Amino acid sequence: MKEMYARLGVSESVFDYGEQIIRLLRQRFADIDAVAEYNQGKVLAAMQKNRVGANCFAATTGYGYDDMGRDILERVYADTFHTEAALVRPQITCGTHALTVALSANLLPGDELLSPVGGPYDTLEEVIGIRPSACSLKEYGVSYRQAELKADGSFDYDAIRAAISPQTKLATIQRSKGYATRPTFSVRQIGELIAFLKSVKPDIICMVDNCYGEFVETIEPSDVGADLVVGSLIKNPGGGLAPIGGYICGRKDLVERCAYRLSAPGLGQEVGANLGLLPSMYQGFFLAPTVVSGALKGAIFAANLYERMGFRCIPDSTCSRHDIIQAVELGSREAMVAFCKGIQSAAPVDSYADPIPWAMPGYDDEVIMAAGAFVQGSSIELSADGPIRPPYAVYFQGGLTWYHAKLGILLSVQKLMEAGLTKLPEVLS
Ligand SMILES: *Cc1c(COP(=O)(O)O)cnc(C)c1O
């Protein structure tokens, strides 16, 4: 094994350090495996119940009328998420698009959108109109309010109550911290928030941005009262195989409106050819629980390695996990570059590329990104990025297999060592 890792660029001391850490994580890895096993059962039961057959995998073109494979895949998603309906389409181009469809389908002029969990994910700022953009919700007469979280990251129930008015139609709840520093919410916490929102305004629609959260726990936000759950297929539920797509699961009347928004009033879910993508969408969903478990092990492994080397990790090495993102504060530009070089050199694709910080549209600071993915931009595949500014944090996530995530993290440590930016600690088991 050491020889194999040496061939891949990992020295004996780094390999041994990793093995020591893994020995300390046996119980946590077993717990993650149990969640994956349970979720595999959920997906299998949904596929069996809906009689998925070889006849579901045929390509359709043109209008895509009577696309049985597409309709059954949507039933499989609905049954896995325990919702009345689902919209799962390659015509949904990304997570932001899925969220945009869900919001613009269910908010009309004069309605107000509420975020009870502070500011939303960056790309939603333009969707909502927090940053001006053509075709934002604001342009269409939908107003927006947010209630900030308390300093400790918990819900500020008084502020939320004060922010709800008769116009408040829909609450958007982002499960994952994304690139913010707040904690990610557990599904149980989201359930408490939804119960509170509905106690103040019973008809409020609760939508959860579920990106990066799917299959991390045995329950999903739709199990605790969410009316809509929304996410991207090039993150968790695509299992690394779906080449594009998004999903919206939830109440039938709300999902139906999403379908009318996505295609056209009157057409809705009846149109939308699958273009031959269904096999990878089915197979990716089937593999997703296992893929997510590998990514989670990688995140916890990294937190445990880096924390012992003296770097602050968010979440920390012992925290329970509710999404697959790991942030590591590396403290310098050089360390961010070394870390990303390690992740990049471990990739199956573009391993020879050298990530360097670069000015990116939409960002004030230079950004560095490491990704060697089969699907462009896929962040269920091992990837790392971050803005070059204090505290010089890299956010990394994914790994289609635990072994690949492990190699990437070991190589990141290796590159930091070679640059003289860290040394290995003693591990006491
Ligand atoms: C990734 C992400 C999005 C947006 O998804 P894209 O596919 O990048 O458009 C929205 N919300 C959260 C929390 C995310 O992690």
The ligand as an SDF file (V2000), in Angstrom:
LIG
                    3D

 15 15  0  0  0  0  0  0  0  0999 V2000
  -24.4020   25.1880   -5.0590 C   0  0  0  0  0  0  0  0  0  0  0  0
  -25.4470   25.8750   -4.2910 C   0  0  0  0  0  0  0  0  0  0  0  0
  -26.4340   26.6320   -4.9260 C   0  0  0  0  0  0  0  0  0  0  0  0
  -26.4210   26.9290   -6.3970 C   0  0  0  0  0  0  0  0  0  0  0  0
  -26.2230   25.8440   -7.1920 O   0  0  0  0  0  0  0  0  0  0  0  0
  -25.4960   26.0000   -8.6240 P   0  0  0  0  0  0  0  0  0  0  0  0
  -25.6880   24.6440   -9.2010 O   0  0  0  0  0  0  0  0  0  0  0  0
  -24.0720   26.3460   -8.3680 O   0  0  0  0  0  0  0  0  0  0  0  0
  -26.2270   27.0310   -9.3750 O   0  0  0  0  0  0  0  0  0  0  0  0
  -27.4080   27.1900   -4.1340 C   0  0  0  0  0  0  0  0  0  0  0  0
  -27.4170   27.0290   -2.8030 N   0  0  0  0  0  0  0  0  0  0  0  0
  -26.4720   26.3210   -2.1640 C   0  0  0  0  0  0  0  0  0  0  0  0
  -26.5330   26.1820   -0.6750 C   0  0  0  0  0  0  0  0  0  0  0  0
  -25.4580   25.7110   -2.8760 C   0  0  0  0  0  0  0  0  0  0  0  0
  -24.5310   25.0080   -2.2430 O   0  0  0  0  0  0  0  0  0  0  0  0
  1  2  1  0
  2  3  1  0
  2 14  2  0
  3  4  1  0
  3 10  2  0
  4  5  1  0
  5  6  1  0
  6  7  2  0
  6  8  1  0
  6  9  1  0
 10 11  1  0
 11 12  2  0
 12 13  1  0
 12 14  1  0
 14 15  1  0
M  END
$$$$
